[in-house]
Amino acid sequence: MDGAPLPPSNLYGAADLAEPFRAGPGDPAVAHVRALLDKRLRAMLHHEPGVRDGRDIDNLHRMRVAVRRMRAALKSARPLLDRSWADGLRADLGRLGRALGPVRDLDVMIERLRDEVATLPTAEQAAGERLVAVLEADRIAARAAMLDELDSDRHAALRRRLVEAVSAPLPEPPAGVVRPELIELVRTETRRLTRDVRRAGANPPDMTLHDLRIRTKRLRYTGELVAPAMRDRKGRRTKDATRVRTMLKAAEGLQEVLGDHQDACVAEHRIRSLLDGLGDHPDAHEVFVGGRLVERERARAEALRAQWWDAWLVLLGRAEKL
């Protein structure tokens, strides 16, 4: 991986963070939102130096997950927060996520194709490596764009805004606005997922399965927000907490199936794009190898498509007990 000089640590705002904010079972719901944002902000700031350095791609994965979970918390907790404030912060985090995403996606794709190429006959591996080299060039360009965003005044302002946000009580809705219990946030996400699955049917298009994966992930992230609050005064897990944990375990299973399906679909599309970019007189070996790789990814996607409905029924059974 290419390296880049690390900026001073105080550039990230980490020095401005107080002790981690924690919320207990008896605290208001909005305090648990703040605690989760605090936790994920610390993860984001911790991994950003490694993202800039570029030698360990796991840092980018973890920073991206931290950003996603903050956005998901702000989305799920909208009824508990000042909506204008929450939506504005989500938009700023979304811009950061869009800067991180292409590099992370290419990291995953390059690793995936390299593993596939390594399983090909020796005579075909050179052609496969040439296809991978195109993705590596794309990654260089995507990484440059990502670093431009991380070096921007916008990103510095976002870091400051996040540090300020978790350092004080979060902005809440005006007095008189009904604020749901945290368990209701999980139930709302469950109802939305159930509605979308029923609309999709058992054999929807690939893009619809991708949308259902996003909805399932949002349900899991909402559960992460809710779980710490669902204990009694003695710290024991409540019955609702046990039901949520069981349901979220099933959601994890569904997300895994849908995620693997999406990965196969994306890989197939990316390989097809590589082949389309070979020009009017493509190398026959590259076309042959690319075709083999497309066939493998399509077979994987179809096998996973056959599994998702059963995984959904397991989740539905758990969700009905909430």
Stockholm file with secondary structure:
# STOCKHOLM 1.0

chainA/1-322         MDGAPLPPSNLYGAADLAEPFRAGPGDPAVAHVRALLDKRLRAMLHHEPGVRDGRDIDNLHRMRVAVRRMRAALKSARPLLDRSWADGLRADLGRLGRALGPVRDLDVMIERLRDEVATLPTAEQAAGERLVAVLEADRIAARAAMLDELDSDRHAALRRRLVEAVSAPLPEPPAGVVRPELIELVRTETRRLTRDVRRAGANPPDMTLHDLRIRTKRLRYTGELVAPAMRDRKGRRTKDATRVRTMLKAAEGLQEVLGDHQDACVAEHRIRSLLDGLGDHPDAHEVFVGGRLVERERARAEALRAQWWDAWLVLLGRAEKL
#=GR chainA/1-322 SS CCCCCCCCGGGGTGGGCCSCCCCCTTSCHHHHHHHHHHHHHHHHHHHHHHHHHCSCTHHHHHHHHHHHHHHHHHHHTGGGSCHHHHHHHHHHHHHHHHHHHHHHHHHHHHHHHHHHHHTSCHHHHHHHHHHHHHHHHHHHHHHHHHHHHHTSHHHHHHHHHHHHHHTSCCCCCCTTCCCCCHHHHHHHHHHHHHHHHHHHCSSCCHHHHHHHHHHHHHHHHHHHHHGGGCBCTTSCBCHHHHHHHHHHHHHHHHHHHHHHHHHHHHHHHHHHHHHHTTCSSCCHHHHHHHHHHHHHHHHHHHHHHHHHHHHHHHHHHHHTTC
#=GC SS_cons         CCCCCCCCGGGGTGGGCCSCCCCCTTSCHHHHHHHHHHHHHHHHHHHHHHHHHCSCTHHHHHHHHHHHHHHHHHHHTGGGSCHHHHHHHHHHHHHHHHHHHHHHHHHHHHHHHHHHHHTSCHHHHHHHHHHHHHHHHHHHHHHHHHHHHHTSHHHHHHHHHHHHHHTSCCCCCCTTCCCCCHHHHHHHHHHHHHHHHHHHCSSCCHHHHHHHHHHHHHHHHHHHHHGGGCBCTTSCBCHHHHHHHHHHHHHHHHHHHHHHHHHHHHHHHHHHHHHHTTCSSCCHHHHHHHHHHHHHHHHHHHHHHHHHHHHHHHHHHHHTTC
//
